[in-house]
Structure formats: C-alpha cells, structure tokens
Amino acid sequence: MIIVTHNVYVGNHSKFGAFGWISFEMTRCMGMTKKYWSVTEVVEFFQVNETFLNDLEKEDIVCPSCRDGLLDKSFSAGEMEKVRLAKILMDEMDVNLAGVEVVLQMRKSMIAMRKQFDAILEDLAREMEKNLEPIS
C-alpha cells in the first residue's frame, strides 16, 4: 500500500495501513480550518500520553509553539504530522527516539530533493517545448 500525505510519498508498507488516512481524518475531525491543536487535543487524537509528546519535544523531533497570550503549547499541522509519523515508527516498527529523529530528517531531505527534481523536470519540459515549436 502506498501512502501519500500532502502529495509526499511516505512509504510502501502494510503497517502504515491504519494510519494512512489520519491526515485527512485529522482535518475532518478536528476542523479543517484549524491552524493549531492543544496538547490535550493531540493526546486524545493520537491516543498517546503527554510524556510521549514531551519526549518528542526533548529530542527536538517536534517543536510546539506558544501563541500570543497563551501559555499552553500548540501543535501546527506540520508538527501533528511529525507526531503521527513518530507514533507509527515507534509503535508499529519498534524504532527508538533517535531512530525517529533520523528517519524524519531523511524524509525532510528526500522531500527537498524531490522538489529540486520536480523543478529540474519542469525546466527540462519547458526547454523541450520551446525547442520543438515549429519554425515559421
């Protein structure tokens, strides 16, 4: 099963099955227009404890923000995605925190390389199109 999240290839592994649609489900259940989620909402949605989130934060895997006037930490959609992936890696694939950090860093690099590759392909397609135009 191939999972696409935010148009980014995440993996080709059957263990991702139950989590494959969480990003869609997350926006549907928690409000599509919502920009930030509280710690309580994250804990409830992913069925994790606060210690799990604190461990992710200590290892700089997630970086929840404190918004103006609020003391509580808030998680953006990007941070929620990191929590989702960390939970999958740790619960389903027995990866430790250090491994999660490595995997997420590699994923970030792969996404950047994919964007560069797409830009190169677009440039190449434009050049080919320009060179194939009939001469008048």
Legacy VTK file of the C-alpha trace (Angstrom):
# vtk DataFile Version 3.0
C-alpha trace
ASCII
DATASET POLYDATA
POINTS 136 float
0.000 0.000 0.000
1.414 3.408 -0.976
0.580 6.322 1.267
0.561 9.879 0.016
0.361 12.663 2.565
0.403 16.275 1.433
1.453 14.925 -2.014
4.591 13.412 -0.498
5.448 9.725 -0.723
5.630 8.438 2.841
6.151 4.736 2.441
5.238 1.447 0.885
4.485 -0.693 3.902
1.367 -2.521 5.037
1.925 -1.430 8.648
1.022 2.144 7.659
-2.477 0.953 6.723
-4.387 2.067 9.803
-2.629 5.427 9.771
-2.711 6.120 6.037
-5.674 8.438 6.185
-5.016 10.106 9.519
-4.057 13.417 7.934
-7.399 13.545 6.139
-9.228 12.238 9.192
-7.392 14.700 11.421
-8.534 17.679 9.383
-12.066 16.304 9.099
-12.464 15.535 12.820
-10.514 18.414 14.281
-11.630 21.170 11.957
-10.207 21.780 8.516
-9.710 25.485 9.150
-7.976 24.956 12.473
-4.319 26.019 12.449
-3.243 24.823 15.887
-4.156 22.000 18.249
-3.685 21.937 22.011
-1.680 19.283 23.836
-4.933 17.795 25.114
-6.336 17.518 21.583
-3.136 15.885 20.314
-3.099 13.423 23.223
-6.727 12.483 22.616
-6.476 12.240 18.852
-3.340 10.079 18.723
-4.143 8.231 21.954
-0.723 8.967 23.447
0.250 10.377 26.805
1.861 13.736 27.466
5.144 12.018 28.297
5.325 10.813 24.686
4.925 14.390 23.433
7.450 15.685 25.982
9.964 13.040 24.865
9.486 14.089 21.226
9.994 17.713 22.218
13.135 16.967 24.279
14.677 15.216 21.274
13.738 18.186 19.024
11.519 15.928 16.918
8.550 18.236 17.414
8.583 21.884 18.319
5.186 23.016 19.584
4.734 26.752 19.734
3.343 29.086 22.359
0.940 31.506 20.734
0.411 35.117 21.735
-1.275 35.460 25.088
-1.474 31.715 25.729
0.806 29.719 27.983
-0.236 26.356 26.547
1.758 24.735 23.781
0.102 24.399 20.399
0.808 21.983 17.570
0.641 23.076 13.939
-0.401 20.690 11.157
3.274 20.077 10.372
4.040 19.175 13.978
0.955 16.944 14.075
2.310 15.081 11.055
5.602 14.524 12.892
3.718 13.158 15.922
1.750 10.858 13.620
4.878 9.514 11.956
6.729 9.156 15.270
3.841 7.145 16.693
3.812 4.832 13.672
7.569 4.357 13.733
7.699 3.683 17.468
4.531 1.613 17.939
4.404 -0.344 14.718
8.048 -0.609 13.728
9.839 -0.534 17.119
12.030 2.440 16.195
13.517 4.324 19.151
13.508 8.134 19.542
16.954 8.541 17.970
15.800 6.452 15.010
12.653 8.544 14.643
14.792 11.668 14.502
16.989 10.126 11.784
14.014 8.901 9.749
12.258 12.275 9.893
15.449 14.098 8.922
15.940 11.723 5.983
12.295 12.254 4.995
12.809 16.026 5.080
15.895 15.677 2.862
14.035 13.407 0.445
11.181 15.887 0.167
13.651 18.693 -0.584
15.389 16.542 -3.209
12.012 15.675 -4.740
11.161 19.376 -5.031
14.509 20.034 -6.718
13.951 17.116 -9.083
10.453 18.359 -9.956
11.841 21.844 -10.687
14.513 20.351 -12.960
11.883 18.321 -14.809
9.708 21.397 -15.260
12.667 23.359 -16.669
13.523 20.481 -18.990
9.930 20.222 -20.199
9.821 23.979 -20.920
13.106 23.788 -22.856
11.916 20.803 -24.867
8.613 22.520 -25.610
10.440 25.647 -26.751
12.811 23.660 -28.985
10.021 21.619 -30.538
7.927 24.603 -31.630
7.712 24.778 -35.416
9.862 27.408 -37.061
7.712 29.870 -39.012
LINES 1 137
136 0 1 2 3 4 5 6 7 8 9 10 11 12 13 14 15 16 17 18 19 20 21 22 23 24 25 26 27 28 29 30 31 32 33 34 35 36 37 38 39 40 41 42 43 44 45 46 47 48 49 50 51 52 53 54 55 56 57 58 59 60 61 62 63 64 65 66 67 68 69 70 71 72 73 74 75 76 77 78 79 80 81 82 83 84 85 86 87 88 89 90 91 92 93 94 95 96 97 98 99 100 101 102 103 104 105 106 107 108 109 110 111 112 113 114 115 116 117 118 119 120 121 122 123 124 125 126 127 128 129 130 131 132 133 134 135
